[in-house]
Amino acid sequence: MVGCFPMPRAQISPLMKPPQAPETVDTKFILLTRPSIYNGSSIAWLTYGDDQKSLIQANFDYTLPTKIIVHGFKGSGHDKTALDIATAFLEIENANVILVDWQKGAAGPSYVSAAANTQLVGRQLALLLMDTIILGSNPSSTHIIGFSLGAHIAGYAGRAILKKGLKVGRITGLDPASPLFRELLSTSLSPLNKNDAEFVDIIHTDGARFITEGLGIFRPIGHVDYFPNGGFDQPGCNHVRGAVIASHLGGSLNTSIVCNHLRALQLFLESLKSSKSNCEFWSYPCPGGWSSFEKGNCFPTRCTDKTCGKMGYFSNKSKYLGPLFLATRDSSPFCGRQLHVSTRLSKSIGHLRGDMQLSILTDSETVHFKLYSDFREELQGGYVLNGIGTVALDLISPEKTPTIAVHISCHILNQRRTTKRNVIPALAIDEVSIRDVHGNVWRYFKVETPLSTVNGTSIEAVTVLLALEP
């Protein structure tokens, strides 16, 4: 029923394998609805290719939108995050939520086997979707959310539906898996792409810039691709490199390795709850890529639906497409107030080398931002240093903090002039500013504000007060 699959040639692609038998993969489809979640009614198990009998017995409502959640390598349809996403969907709208449980196929025995099985599970999902369409469902109202290998299952399902002259409405790829899907070789498996649905949005959190680095695809593959924190090395995660691919291909995983990868799931789940938290993952274009993003060179003057996107569930409500960037917090809630911080050095200072930092001081916490110039550690009169980051949504706001205390510090890396008793301070600033994506700006301006040496060390610092601009 699922058709045939080409047999990889060992001489050409020694890593590639054919999918396992359907009986071995043992894919299950679980239907969740508002009655099953809120009224305690039993969940329903769906079967493809049974003349729609299981759908009819489950009281599948073809007039409602359908949400499909697909887990990744070593995952399960019963994973807590998958169930949390299903519940969050049903809180937002009345829908059919289908969990795809291909746990046995995702278990391996290796990643290579699991990757091959995505082709089979994708076709199985497509057969079930065709049964829903026969009952009257509109494919445009179908939204498939796939994590890691699950993203490619969504792609295979979308392609199979496309061969029937139909198109799935939306596919969300949560850090689509990179190993064996990089398209570097003619033998690579086909990754999810923007032709697989009417709208394809991607969240990249563990991008593999090099083959040994991350678990996710790093290049844009959707109509809109979101790169939180540059798309790799998420704040709050250990930066594990080198051993990532070896462990993945061998079938062993641990929390330090998958932390960046799992962040895509966590961010999408949080976006489902944004109407309650009143926090949105505003995202903006950055033609210069990650390095320009990190330096704050692309930070928007003010985000609107025409100039920025919103990462996550409500991504399809935004008009802006293409690669988009944003900063998040290092722990839940990851959404917060995105800030651009900046300081201008006084023209009087000489040539220095140093690392500068800006710290926002509040009664509840202190938040640190690294400041970057276009010349790495080089500091010179007139240079502007920038940084970006995200703070808790309610830490600062125009209403709560019309003024903000800021501590500017610099670790001087080259030798400075001294007297018999003291080191002569070398730095002075003219201006400090903080702005958010909503157009609010706090600013301090006083020419030749000197920094003072801290206890005879190589650190110079000053604390200033920024005021909200009208």
C-alpha positions as CSV (number, residue, x, y, z in Angstrom):
1,M,0.0,0.0,0.0
2,V,2.9,2.4,0.8
3,G,4.7,1.5,-2.4
4,C,8.3,0.6,-3.1
5,F,11.5,2.4,-2.2
6,P,14.8,2.3,-4.1
7,M,17.5,0.1,-2.7
8,P,20.6,2.2,-2.0
9,R,23.8,1.0,-3.6
10,A,26.4,0.2,-0.9
11,Q,29.3,1.2,-3.2
12,I,27.9,4.7,-3.7
13,S,26.2,5.4,-0.4
14,P,27.5,3.1,2.3
15,L,25.5,5.0,5.0
16,M,22.2,4.8,3.3
17,K,19.6,2.1,4.0
18,P,16.1,1.3,2.8
19,P,13.2,1.8,5.2
20,Q,12.3,-1.0,7.5
21,A,9.1,-3.0,7.0
22,P,5.9,-1.3,8.1
23,E,5.3,-4.1,10.6
24,T,8.7,-3.3,12.2
25,V,8.2,0.5,12.3
26,D,4.7,0.0,13.6
27,T,3.5,3.6,13.1
28,K,0.5,4.6,15.1
29,F,-1.8,7.6,14.7
30,I,-3.5,9.0,17.8
31,L,-6.4,11.5,17.5
32,L,-6.9,14.0,20.3
33,T,-9.9,16.4,20.4
34,R,-11.3,18.8,22.9
35,P,-13.7,16.1,24.3
36,S,-10.8,13.7,24.8
37,I,-8.7,16.4,26.6
38,Y,-11.4,18.2,28.6
39,N,-14.2,15.6,29.1
40,G,-12.0,12.6,29.7
41,S,-13.3,10.6,26.8
42,S,-11.0,7.9,25.4
43,I,-8.4,8.8,22.8
44,A,-8.9,7.3,19.3
45,W,-6.4,5.2,17.3
46,L,-6.5,5.9,13.5
47,T,-5.6,3.5,10.7
48,Y,-4.8,4.5,7.1
49,G,-6.2,2.5,4.2
50,D,-9.2,1.1,6.0
51,D,-11.9,2.9,3.9
52,Q,-12.0,5.6,6.5
53,K,-13.6,3.3,9.1
54,S,-11.3,4.3,12.0
55,L,-11.8,8.0,11.2
56,I,-15.6,7.6,11.2
57,Q,-15.6,5.5,14.4
58,A,-13.5,8.2,16.0
59,N,-16.0,10.9,15.1
60,F,-13.3,12.8,13.1
61,D,-14.8,16.2,12.3
62,Y,-13.7,17.1,8.8
63,T,-15.1,20.6,9.2
64,L,-12.3,21.4,11.7
65,P,-8.7,22.2,11.0
66,T,-6.2,19.3,11.5
67,K,-2.9,19.7,13.3
68,I,-0.4,16.8,13.1
69,I,2.6,16.5,15.4
70,V,5.5,14.3,14.4
71,H,8.4,13.5,16.7
72,G,12.1,12.9,15.8
73,F,14.9,10.5,16.5
74,K,14.5,8.5,19.7
75,G,11.2,10.2,20.3
76,S,7.7,9.0,20.9
77,G,4.1,10.1,20.2
78,H,3.7,10.1,24.0
79,D,6.5,12.5,24.7
80,K,5.5,15.2,27.2
81,T,6.4,18.1,24.8
82,A,4.3,16.6,22.0
83,L,1.3,16.2,24.4
84,D,1.9,19.8,25.7
85,I,1.8,21.1,22.1
86,A,-1.4,19.1,21.4
87,T,-3.1,20.5,24.5
88,A,-2.0,24.1,23.7
89,F,-3.4,23.7,20.2
90,L,-6.8,22.6,21.6
91,E,-6.8,25.6,24.0
92,I,-6.4,28.0,21.1
93,E,-8.9,26.5,18.7
94,N,-11.2,23.5,18.2
95,A,-9.3,21.2,16.0
96,N,-8.4,17.6,15.2
97,V,-4.9,16.9,16.6
98,I,-3.1,13.8,15.4
99,L,0.0,12.5,17.1
100,V,2.2,10.4,14.8
101,D,3.9,7.8,16.9
102,W,6.7,6.0,15.0
103,Q,8.7,5.2,18.1
104,K,9.9,1.8,17.0
105,G,11.1,3.2,13.7
106,A,12.7,6.3,15.3
107,A,14.6,4.1,17.8
108,G,17.0,2.9,15.1
109,P,18.8,0.6,15.7
110,S,20.8,3.5,14.5
111,Y,20.2,7.1,13.3
112,V,20.8,5.8,9.7
113,S,17.9,3.4,10.0
114,A,15.6,6.0,11.6
115,A,16.5,8.5,8.8
116,A,15.6,5.9,6.1
117,N,12.3,5.2,7.9
118,T,11.2,8.9,7.4
119,Q,10.3,8.0,3.8
120,L,8.0,5.2,4.9
121,V,6.3,7.2,7.7
122,G,5.8,10.1,5.4
123,R,3.9,8.0,2.9
124,Q,1.8,6.4,5.7
125,L,0.9,9.9,6.9
126,A,-0.1,10.9,3.4
127,L,-2.4,7.9,3.1
128,L,-4.1,8.9,6.3
129,L,-4.4,12.5,5.1
130,M,-6.0,11.3,1.9
131,D,-8.6,9.4,3.9
132,T,-9.4,12.7,5.8
133,I,-9.7,14.5,2.4
134,I,-12.1,11.8,1.1
135,L,-14.3,12.4,4.1
136,G,-14.3,16.1,3.3
137,S,-11.3,17.7,5.0
138,N,-9.7,20.7,3.2
139,P,-6.0,20.0,2.8
140,S,-5.4,23.7,3.1
141,S,-6.5,23.5,6.7
142,T,-4.0,20.8,7.5
143,H,-0.9,21.9,9.5
144,I,2.0,19.4,10.1
145,I,4.5,20.2,12.8
146,G,7.6,18.0,12.6
147,F,10.6,18.1,14.9
148,S,14.1,17.0,13.6
149,L,13.5,13.8,11.5
150,G,9.8,14.5,11.9
151,A,10.2,17.6,9.8
152,H,11.3,15.5,6.9
153,I,8.4,13.1,7.4
154,A,6.2,16.1,7.0
155,G,8.0,16.9,3.8
156,Y,7.6,13.4,2.4
157,A,3.9,13.5,3.3
158,G,3.5,16.8,1.6
159,R,5.2,15.5,-1.6
160,A,3.0,12.4,-1.7
161,I,-0.2,14.6,-1.4
162,L,1.2,16.9,-4.1
163,K,1.3,13.9,-6.5
164,K,-2.5,13.6,-6.0
165,G,-2.9,17.2,-7.3
166,L,-3.4,18.5,-3.8
167,K,-1.3,20.6,-1.4
168,V,-1.1,20.6,2.4
169,G,-1.7,24.1,3.9
170,R,1.3,24.4,6.2
171,I,4.3,22.6,7.4
172,T,6.4,23.8,10.4
173,G,9.9,22.3,10.6
174,L,11.4,22.5,14.0
175,D,15.2,22.3,13.5
176,P,14.9,19.8,10.6
177,A,17.6,17.1,11.0
178,S,20.8,17.7,9.1
179,P,22.7,14.3,9.0
180,L,22.0,12.5,5.7
181,F,19.7,15.4,4.6
182,R,22.3,18.0,3.7
183,E,22.1,17.5,-0.1
184,L,25.8,17.6,-0.3
185,L,25.8,14.3,-2.2
186,S,23.5,13.0,-4.9
187,T,22.7,10.1,-2.5
188,S,21.4,12.4,0.3
189,L,17.8,11.9,1.4
190,S,15.4,14.6,0.3
191,P,14.9,17.3,3.0
192,L,11.8,19.3,3.7
193,N,11.5,22.3,1.3
194,K,9.1,25.1,0.6
195,N,7.4,23.3,-2.3
196,D,6.0,20.7,0.1
197,A,3.1,22.9,1.4
198,E,1.4,26.2,0.7
199,F,3.4,27.7,3.6
200,V,6.6,26.2,5.1
201,D,8.1,27.9,8.2
202,I,11.3,26.7,9.8
203,I,12.9,27.3,13.2
204,H,16.7,26.7,13.2
205,T,18.3,26.2,16.7
206,D,21.2,23.8,16.2
207,G,22.4,24.7,12.7
208,A,25.3,22.6,11.3
209,R,27.5,25.2,9.7
210,F,30.0,22.3,9.3
211,I,29.1,18.7,9.1
212,T,30.5,17.8,12.5
213,E,28.8,20.7,14.4
214,G,25.0,20.7,14.8
215,L,22.1,18.4,14.4
216,G,19.9,20.8,12.3
217,I,20.0,22.1,8.8
218,F,21.5,25.6,8.8
219,R,20.5,27.0,5.4
220,P,17.1,28.5,4.6
221,I,14.7,25.9,3.2
222,G,11.2,27.4,3.8
223,H,9.1,30.4,2.8
224,V,10.3,31.9,6.1
225,D,13.3,30.7,8.2
226,Y,13.8,31.8,11.7
227,F,17.3,31.9,13.2
228,P,16.9,32.5,17.0
229,N,20.2,33.6,18.4
230,G,21.8,33.1,15.0
231,G,20.4,29.6,14.6
232,F,22.9,27.8,16.8
233,D,24.6,27.9,20.2
234,Q,21.4,28.7,22.1
235,P,21.8,30.7,25.4
236,G,21.6,28.3,28.3
237,C,23.0,25.3,26.4
238,N,26.5,23.9,26.5
239,H,28.3,24.4,23.2
240,V,29.1,20.8,22.3
241,R,31.0,20.4,19.0
242,G,32.8,17.6,17.2
243,A,31.2,14.7,18.9
244,V,27.7,15.7,17.9
245,I,27.4,13.8,14.6
246,A,29.4,10.8,15.8
247,S,27.0,10.3,18.7
248,H,23.9,10.9,16.6
249,L,24.9,8.4,13.9
250,G,25.8,5.9,16.6
251,G,22.4,6.3,18.2
252,S,23.5,7.7,21.5
253,L,22.2,11.0,22.8
254,N,22.5,13.0,26.0
255,T,20.9,16.3,27.2
256,S,24.0,18.4,26.6
257,I,24.2,17.3,23.0
258,V,20.5,17.8,22.2
259,C,19.9,21.0,24.2
260,N,20.2,23.3,21.2
261,H,18.2,20.9,19.0
262,L,15.3,20.7,21.5
263,R,15.1,24.5,21.9
264,A,13.1,24.6,18.6
265,L,10.4,22.5,20.2
266,Q,10.4,24.7,23.4
267,L,10.2,27.9,21.4
268,F,7.3,26.7,19.3
269,L,5.4,25.5,22.4
270,E,5.9,28.9,24.0
271,S,4.6,30.7,20.9
272,L,1.3,28.8,21.3
273,K,0.9,30.4,24.6
274,S,1.8,34.0,23.5
275,S,-1.8,35.2,23.7
276,K,-1.7,34.6,27.4
277,S,1.9,35.9,28.0
278,N,1.4,38.9,25.7
279,C,5.0,38.2,24.4
280,E,5.7,37.7,20.8
281,F,8.9,36.4,19.1
282,W,9.4,39.4,16.8
283,S,12.0,38.6,14.1
284,Y,13.8,40.8,11.6
285,P,15.8,40.4,8.4
286,C,19.6,40.6,8.5
287,P,21.3,40.5,5.1
288,G,24.7,40.3,6.6
289,G,23.9,37.1,8.4
290,W,24.9,36.0,11.9
291,S,27.9,38.2,12.4
292,S,25.9,41.3,11.6
293,F,23.0,40.1,13.7
294,E,25.3,39.5,16.7
295,K,26.8,43.0,16.4
296,G,23.3,44.6,16.4
297,N,23.7,46.0,12.9
298,C,20.3,44.8,11.7
299,F,18.2,45.6,14.7
300,P,15.0,47.3,13.6
301,T,14.0,50.9,14.4
302,R,10.5,49.6,15.0
303,C,8.9,46.2,14.2
304,T,5.6,46.1,12.4
305,D,3.8,43.2,10.5
306,K,5.2,44.7,7.3
307,T,8.8,44.9,8.4
308,C,9.2,42.0,10.8
309,G,7.9,38.4,11.3
310,K,6.7,36.5,14.3
311,M,8.3,33.2,15.0
312,G,6.2,30.3,15.9
313,Y,2.6,29.3,15.6
314,F,1.4,32.7,14.4
315,S,4.1,32.9,11.8
316,N,1.6,32.7,8.9
317,K,-0.1,35.9,10.1
318,S,3.0,37.9,9.2
319,K,3.7,39.2,5.7
320,Y,7.5,39.2,5.9
321,L,9.2,36.2,4.4
322,G,12.8,35.0,4.0
323,P,15.5,34.5,6.6
324,L,14.7,36.3,9.9
325,F,16.7,36.7,13.1
326,L,15.8,37.3,16.8
327,A,17.3,37.0,20.3
328,T,15.8,35.0,23.1
329,R,16.4,34.5,26.8
330,D,18.5,31.6,28.1
331,S,15.6,29.9,30.0
332,S,11.8,29.7,30.0
333,P,10.1,32.0,29.3
334,F,12.4,32.4,26.3
335,C,10.4,35.2,24.9
336,G,11.1,38.7,26.3
337,R,11.9,42.3,25.4
338,Q,14.5,42.3,22.7
339,L,17.0,45.1,23.2
340,H,19.7,46.8,21.2
341,V,22.4,48.5,23.4
342,S,25.0,50.9,22.2
343,T,27.7,53.2,23.4
344,R,29.8,55.8,21.5
345,L,33.5,56.3,22.5
346,S,34.7,59.9,22.9
347,K,37.0,61.2,20.1
348,S,39.7,62.1,22.6
349,I,40.7,58.6,23.4
350,G,43.7,57.0,21.8
351,H,44.1,53.5,20.2
352,L,43.2,50.8,22.7
353,R,42.3,47.1,22.8
354,G,39.7,45.9,25.2
355,D,36.4,44.0,25.9
356,M,33.4,46.1,26.7
357,Q,30.2,45.2,28.5
358,L,27.0,47.0,29.3
359,S,24.9,46.0,32.3
360,I,21.4,47.0,33.0
361,L,20.9,47.5,36.7
362,T,17.4,46.9,38.2
363,D,16.1,46.2,41.7
364,S,15.4,42.6,40.7
365,E,18.3,41.6,38.6
366,T,21.3,42.7,36.6
367,V,21.5,41.8,32.9
368,H,24.8,41.8,30.9
369,F,25.3,42.6,27.2
370,K,28.6,42.1,25.3
371,L,29.4,45.1,23.2
372,Y,31.0,44.6,19.7
373,S,32.7,47.0,17.3
374,D,33.4,46.3,13.7
375,F,37.1,45.8,14.5
376,R,36.9,43.1,17.2
377,E,38.8,44.2,20.3
378,E,40.0,47.5,18.7
379,L,38.8,50.6,20.5
380,Q,39.4,54.1,19.1
381,G,37.9,57.6,19.4
382,G,34.4,57.9,17.8
383,Y,33.8,54.1,17.6
384,V,30.3,52.9,18.2
385,L,29.9,49.6,20.0
386,N,26.7,47.6,19.9
387,G,25.1,44.5,21.4
388,I,21.8,42.7,21.4
389,G,20.0,40.5,23.9
390,T,16.6,39.8,25.5
391,V,15.4,40.6,29.0
392,A,12.3,39.5,30.9
393,L,9.3,41.3,29.3
394,D,8.4,43.2,32.4
395,L,12.0,44.0,33.6
396,I,11.9,47.3,31.8
397,S,9.2,49.2,29.9
398,P,8.2,52.8,29.2
399,E,5.6,52.7,32.0
400,K,7.7,50.9,34.6
401,T,11.2,52.4,33.9
402,P,11.3,55.9,32.5
403,T,14.9,55.9,33.6
404,I,17.4,53.0,33.5
405,A,20.7,52.7,35.4
406,V,23.4,51.3,33.2
407,H,27.0,50.2,34.1
408,I,29.6,50.4,31.3
409,S,32.8,48.5,31.9
410,C,35.9,47.6,29.8
411,H,38.7,45.2,30.4
412,I,41.7,47.0,28.9
413,L,44.0,44.5,27.1
414,N,47.0,46.8,26.3
415,Q,49.3,48.7,28.7
416,R,48.1,52.1,29.9
417,R,49.9,55.2,31.2
418,T,50.6,55.2,35.0
419,T,51.7,57.6,37.7
420,K,53.7,56.6,40.8
421,R,50.4,55.8,42.5
422,N,47.7,55.2,40.0
423,V,46.9,53.9,36.5
424,I,45.6,56.8,34.4
425,P,42.1,56.0,33.0
426,A,42.1,55.7,29.2
427,L,38.5,55.6,28.3
428,A,35.6,58.1,28.0
429,I,32.2,57.9,26.4
430,D,29.8,60.4,24.8
431,E,26.6,58.5,24.6
432,V,24.8,55.3,25.7
433,S,21.4,54.1,24.3
434,I,19.0,51.2,24.7
435,R,16.1,50.6,22.3
436,D,13.6,47.8,21.9
437,V,11.8,46.4,18.8
438,H,8.7,48.6,19.6
439,G,10.6,51.9,19.0
440,N,11.1,52.9,22.6
441,V,14.5,54.5,23.2
442,W,16.4,55.3,26.5
443,R,19.4,57.5,26.1
444,Y,22.3,59.1,28.0
445,F,24.3,61.9,26.4
446,K,27.3,63.8,27.9
447,V,30.5,64.4,26.0
448,E,33.7,63.1,27.5
449,T,32.1,61.1,30.4
450,P,35.2,59.4,31.9
451,L,35.5,55.8,33.0
452,S,37.3,55.2,36.3
453,T,39.9,52.5,37.1
454,V,38.4,49.8,39.3
455,N,40.7,49.2,42.3
456,G,43.9,49.5,40.4
457,T,42.9,46.7,37.9
458,S,42.9,46.7,34.2
459,I,39.1,47.3,34.3
460,E,37.5,50.7,33.8
461,A,33.9,51.5,34.5
462,V,31.2,54.1,35.0
463,T,27.5,54.0,35.9
464,V,25.1,56.4,34.1
465,L,21.3,57.0,34.0
466,L,19.4,56.7,30.8
467,A,16.1,58.6,30.3
468,L,13.2,57.5,28.0
469,E,12.9,59.7,25.0
470,P,9.5,61.2,24.3
